[in-house]
């Protein structure tokens, strides 16, 4: 099983739609989870951290299910500007070997 | 004002050449990274330095040599460039002491090996 696996996408949705992305991770000892966003030909930028109890930031909601080792991102009322690649990021704990591992990303296109 | 800056933005070179990419961060972070993003857009860690010490080396060929003269700088030197080295290279930094460590990326260096 890959360390971090995401929906392959791409997702094409109309403006105003609700869209959800899923991500699974393999290391049950992982403690930190994030969603990053990457626009075309740009660097990845942090969208939001994912907390155990779930968290919301405006139109974005992130959920974590530790038992299933599963993370999700829900975007409500999609805007054209939400078009980007969404990257699921999970830490691999282990002292000096600690690292953040990126999923391959899911491409979202929001259409007018 | 740029938090993580890397140069050059574009690098076009012939096979066999040696080239360097420079990275600097002004966030006061203690850890810096090099990531490679290939044509399939997969972002993969190459190296990580914490307080100038190498802590992660992800099975990268010896032709790639990172150098960290101080906590704010991490440069990447590549010898004998190959076609397969063509990719976008991202520098990043973070603060390992944070509970939820977050990465801040530079704008990337697009390397094309001809």
Interface residues (C-beta under 8 A of the other chain):
Chain A: X32 X34 X36 X42 X43 X44 X45 X46 X49 X85 X87 X89 X91 X96 X97 X98 X99 X100 X101 X102 X104 X105
Chain B: X35 X40 X41 X42 X43 X44 X45 X48 X50 X55 X56 X90 X94 X96 X99 X100 X101 X102 X103 X104 X105 X106 X107 X108
